[in-house]
Amino acid sequence: MTVAVDTRIVTLVERPDLAAAIPDVLATRWPAFMLAGPPWHHVDLIRLLVGDVPQHQILLLDAADEVLGVGLSVPLYWDGTVDGLPAGWDGAVMAGADLIARGGTPNAVSALSITLTPAVAGQGLAASMIDALKSAAAAAGAGVMIAPVRPVLKCRHPEVSMADYLTWRTPDGRDFDPWLRLHLDVGGTQLGVAYPSMKITGTVAEWQEWTGVSMPGSGAYTIPGGLAPLDVDTAADLGVYREPNVWVAHPLDS
């Protein structure tokens, strides 16, 4: 699929030799705690996505085959109801891992992330990445792609609830968050808030290392890249981050 001059999108099946570049691309955008902190889902994510379902992973390449963007997704079964949605981002990972381990038949795909490196940010490639993930899902036989969307500007307002954040509008009446707005503009339907969608735990020292924030006492801390405050209990030497996301569903063409 051609998306811009000197760039193209391929699946990992087509270019398995480039799998090692995926973590480096994620590291250009993901907060350190999302990469270093032990996740609640307890799944080896790279092994699952790269090893078991490479057909659902997409790469944005330049003319020299440098990986400039990554789209990750996992097949799963969804009954089509809001109540039947996975328990957020972590739940989607676990549901996909369980289905694959059982040899079950998926009917849907959950997108997990689309990450573009700073070199190509703001060039209008994100919509093409969403379309490419949808195409990969449709090619694998899925009827819908769901996504626990991580609103890109929510980290500027971590103390605002996600429900309230979703009521915000631009002066022309459109959804305030540009990443959520793009998902809706390309055909997605907002289904509701996923909370907690992602849960990460660590010691106080680990959180201070990951965030660069001093945490001398118990309480709620604003952390760089966090969509919600981090809850710290110094007596228990524990920090728990619970992130809200927004469920969006994209219908797929056969």
N, C-alpha and C positions, 0 to 999 in steps of 0.2 A: 504494500500500500504506500503510495507516494503522498506525503503531506506538505512538503515544502522543498524548495530548491536545495539539492545536496543532502536531503534527509529522507529516510524511509523507515517504515515500521515493519518488523518481522516478529515471528513468534520464536520462543526459545527452542522449539523443535527444529526450526530452520537453522538456528545458530547456537547450538549447545556449547560451543567453544567460548561463548561470551558470558557464561553463567557467573564466572568469578567476578565480573564487574558489577554485579547487582548490589552487593553490600556497599561498595564505594559510592554508587549513585545515591543510595538511601542516606548515607552519611552526610551528603551535601545539604540535606533538607530536614531530616528527622532530628528532633531534639535528642541529645545524648542519652537521656534516661529511657527513651523508647528503644534504643539500640542496646544499651548495657543492662538495663533493669530486667530482673526475671519476670516474665509475663505470667499472668494468671492462667493462660491457656495451657502452659507446659507442653507445647508442641514444638518440635524442631522445625521451624517455619521454612527455612531454606531447603532442608531436606524434603519436606512435604511438597513445596511448590516446584522446586527444580527437579527433584528426583522422581516424583510421582505424577505430576500433572504439568509438564513443561508446555503443553499445547495451550494452556490458559495464561501463560506469561508472555508479555510483549516487550520488545526493546525498540527504542528510537535510536537510529544510527545515523552518523554523518557519512560523508563520502569515503572517509578513511576507516570506517567501521568502529569509530569510537562510540561507546554507549553514552547517549545524552539524556536518556529517559527510560524509565521502567514502569510497566503496569503489571500489577500482581492481582491474581484472583484465584478462587478455589471453588470447585464444583460441590454442590450439596443438594439436599432435598428440601423444598419449601412448599407448604400446603397452600400458599397463596393468601393467607390471612395475616393481619397485623399481629394477632396473638401468637401465630405460629412462627414469627420471625426469630432468628437466633438471638441469644443474649448478647447483642452487640458484636463488636469486632472480635473479641475473644471467642464469643459463642460461635461465630461463623467459622473461625479457624478450627475449633473443636468439632463442629458438625461436619466440616469437610474432611478432617482427618479420620473421624469415626466412620463416615460413609466409605472412604477409600479403603480403610482397614477391613471393613466388612464385605467389600466387593459389591456395595449397593449401587443402585442406578440413580444418578442425579437427574433432576429436572430443572435445576437452576444453577446459577453461579453467583457467588458474592465477590464483588470487587473488594480488594483490601487496600490498595493505594495506587496512586499515580504520582510519580516523582520525576520532575524535570530538573536537570542541573541548572545552576545559575547562568550558564552559558547560553541557554535557550529559553529562559524564563521570559514571559511577556511577549513571545513571538506568535501567539495564537495556536500553539500546538496542543494545548490541553484537550480541546474538543476532539481533535483527531485521535488522541490517545483513548478517550472514552469510547469513541466509535470503534477503535481497533479492539478494545477489550470486549465490546458487544459482539463484534464480528467473530472473534475467537470463541466466545461462548455459544453463539448461534451455530458455528461450524461443528461444535462438539455436541449439538443436539439440545441445548438448553432453551427454555421458552421465555426466560426472564433473567435479568441481571439485577440483583439487589446490591446496595452499597451502604455501609455505615459511614456516611460522608463526614469528614473532619473539616468544618468550616474554617477557612484560612485566616480570617480576621478575629475569630473568637478568642485567640490568645491575647489580644489587646484588652479584652474585657472578661477576665477569668472569674470575677465575682458576680457577673450577671448570669442568671440561670439560662440554660439553653432554650427553655420554653419562651422566656422573655426575649432572648436574642432573636428568635425566629419571627417575632412580631415586628422587628425593625425593618424599615423600608428606606429606599433611596428617595430623593426629592421627586423623582418621576413615578414613584409607587412600586418599584420593583424590589425584589428581595435584596436586603442590605449586603449579605455576604456574597462576594463574587464567585467563589467556588461552588457554593450551593446554587447560586443563580445560574451558573453554567450548566450544572446537571439538569436543572429544570428546563432551561432553554433548549437543550438537545433531546427533550422528550421524557425526562424523568418525572416521577410523581412522588411528592413528599409523603411519607407514611407516619412519621412521628419521631420522637426523641428516643434514642437508645442510651439507657443509663442504668448501671455503669456499663459502658461499651468496652473500655479497656481499663484493666487494673494492673498496676505495677507497684511492687513493694521493695523496700530496701532499708538498710540501717541509716541512721542519721548521718554518719560519716559518708556513706555511699551517696546519699542525696546531695550532700554538700559538694561532693566531688563532681557529680553529674550536672549540677545546676550552677555552681559557683555562688550559691546563696548561703550565708551564715544562718544556722538554726540553733540558737542558744537555749531555746525553751520550747515547750509544747505549744501547739497552735496551728493555725492555717497559714500557709506561706504561698505567696505568688512566685511562681518559678518561670524562667524563660521558656517559651514554647508551650506552656501548659494551658489547656482550655478551661481548667478549673483549679482551685487552690489545692496544694498538697497538705494533707493532714499529718502532722508530726506528733508523736508521743515520745518524748525524750526518756521517760521512765522505762518504757518498753523498748527503747532504742529502735523505733520503727517509724517509717514514713510510708504512707499509703496514698497513692494517686489514683483517683477514679475519674475517668474521662467520659464526658458525654459526647455522643455523635448523633447524626440525623439519618434515619433510614430513608433511602430513596430507591424506588423501583423503576427499572428501564425495561419496557417490553422489547422483545427481539423479533426480528424477521427470520423466517425459516431459511 
